[in-house]
Amino acid sequence: MKKILLLSDTHGHIDDAIMKHVSWSDEVWHAGDIGNLNVTDSIKKIKPLKAVYGNIDGGGARLEFPLNNRFMCEGVDVWITHIGRYPGKYNPVIKEELKVNPPKLFICGHSHILKVQFDKTLNLLHMNPGAAGKSGFHQMRTMLRFIIEGDKIKDLEIVELGKK
């Protein structure tokens, strides 16, 4: 069993509200637009981190993190990318690979809109945790927490960090 904290679009912002949930988790996953490597360095000091770079991230983040990160967590095939879009409207760059070899859990960021949706066509769960940072058009800072046990994704919780 692994407790996962999923966040995105920090845009260089890290604070005690985020770190409290980092402490809860076994692993932290960041879906891009890190903004400043102090964010990921702070997380890595206390928990394992899997991340991707986003469109605002500079050379440091692009050297440290991939554009797409696909891995197994327990019995769940996970794919994280920053600009993945949504079921039925996936990013054309990855659309074919998603069709041919869909993961069980597909995660993206970028939109700053928290959304969890099951894609019946590809039989996968799509998650976007919204934005944990203070930059952007979103009003509420959000993240997701959940548990992966074997091949099950369960106990999904929305974390509201407050207004930006």
C-alpha positions in Angstrom: 0.0 0.0 0.0 1.2 3.5 -0.9 -0.2 6.8 0.1 0.2 9.2 -2.8 0.1 13.0 -2.8 -0.5 14.4 -6.3 0.1 18.0 -7.1 0.8 20.2 -10.1 1.4 23.8 -11.2 3.2 25.0 -8.1 4.9 27.8 -10.2 7.7 28.1 -7.7 5.5 28.1 -4.6 5.9 25.7 -1.6 4.6 26.3 1.9 3.6 24.6 5.1 0.1 23.8 3.8 1.7 21.7 1.0 4.4 20.2 3.2 1.9 19.0 5.8 0.4 16.7 3.1 3.8 15.8 1.8 4.4 14.4 5.4 1.2 12.3 5.1 2.3 10.6 1.9 4.6 7.7 1.1 5.4 9.3 -2.3 4.7 12.6 -4.0 3.9 13.0 -7.7 4.3 16.4 -9.4 2.6 16.9 -12.8 4.7 19.8 -14.0 5.1 23.6 -14.0 7.3 23.2 -10.9 8.6 26.7 -11.4 11.6 26.6 -9.1 13.6 23.5 -8.1 13.3 24.6 -4.5 9.8 23.1 -4.6 11.0 19.7 -5.7 14.2 19.8 -3.5 12.0 20.6 -0.4 9.8 17.6 -1.2 12.7 15.2 -1.9 14.3 16.0 1.5 11.4 14.2 3.2 9.7 11.9 0.7 10.4 10.1 -2.6 9.3 12.2 -5.6 8.2 11.4 -9.2 7.8 14.4 -11.4 7.6 15.8 -15.0 8.6 19.2 -16.3 5.9 21.6 -17.6 5.9 24.3 -20.2 7.1 27.0 -17.8 10.0 25.0 -16.5 13.5 25.9 -17.4 16.6 23.9 -18.2 17.2 22.7 -14.6 13.9 21.0 -14.3 14.1 19.7 -17.9 17.5 18.1 -17.0 16.2 16.6 -13.8 12.7 15.4 -14.8 11.3 13.9 -18.0 8.4 15.2 -20.2 6.6 11.9 -19.7 7.0 9.6 -16.7 5.6 6.1 -16.9 6.1 3.7 -14.1 4.4 1.0 -12.0 3.2 1.8 -8.5 2.3 -1.5 -6.8 0.0 -3.1 -9.5 -1.0 0.2 -11.2 0.5 1.4 -14.5 0.9 5.2 -14.2 1.6 7.8 -16.8 2.3 11.4 -15.8 2.7 14.2 -18.3 2.1 18.0 -18.0 -0.1 18.8 -21.1 -2.2 15.6 -21.5 -5.6 17.2 -21.8 -8.8 15.2 -21.2 -10.6 12.0 -22.3 -11.8 12.3 -25.9 -9.5 15.3 -26.4 -6.0 14.0 -25.5 -2.9 15.8 -26.6 -2.3 14.7 -30.2 1.4 14.1 -29.4 0.5 11.2 -27.1 -3.0 10.2 -28.3 -1.8 7.2 -30.4 0.4 5.8 -27.6 -2.5 6.2 -25.1 -4.8 4.2 -27.5 -2.3 1.5 -28.2 -1.0 1.0 -24.7 -3.2 2.8 -22.1 -2.1 3.0 -18.5 -4.5 2.4 -15.7 -3.9 5.9 -14.3 -3.2 8.9 -16.6 -2.2 12.1 -14.8 -1.7 15.6 -16.2 -1.6 19.2 -15.0 -1.5 22.5 -17.0 -5.1 23.5 -16.9 -5.2 24.5 -13.2 -8.6 22.8 -13.1 -9.0 19.9 -10.7 -10.7 17.1 -12.6 -11.0 13.3 -12.0 -12.7 11.4 -14.8 -13.0 7.7 -15.9 -12.3 7.2 -19.6 -14.6 4.3 -20.6 -13.1 4.1 -24.1 -9.5 3.5 -22.9 -10.5 2.0 -19.5 -8.3 4.4 -17.5 -8.7 6.8 -14.7 -7.7 10.4 -15.6 -6.6 12.8 -12.9 -5.7 16.5 -12.9 -5.0 17.8 -9.4 -5.5 21.5 -10.3 -2.9 24.0 -9.1 -1.2 24.0 -5.7 0.6 27.3 -6.5 -0.5 30.9 -6.3 0.1 31.9 -10.0 -2.7 31.5 -12.6 -6.4 32.0 -13.0 -7.6 29.4 -10.4 -9.2 30.7 -7.2 -8.7 27.7 -4.9 -5.3 25.9 -4.5 -5.8 22.2 -4.8 -4.1 18.8 -4.7 -5.2 15.1 -4.6 -4.5 12.4 -2.1 -5.2 8.7 -2.6 -4.0 5.2 -1.9 -2.7 2.6 -4.2 -3.1 -0.9 -2.9 -2.1 -3.7 -5.3 -4.0 -2.8 -8.5 -6.6 -0.6 -6.7 -6.8 3.2 -6.6 -8.8 4.1 -3.5 -9.7 6.6 -0.9 -9.4 9.6 -3.2 -9.5 12.9 -1.4 -9.5 16.5 -2.7 -7.2 18.8 -0.7 -8.1 22.4 -0.7 -5.2 24.6 0.4 -7.2 27.8 0.5 -7.6 30.8 -1.8 -4.5 31.9 -3.6 
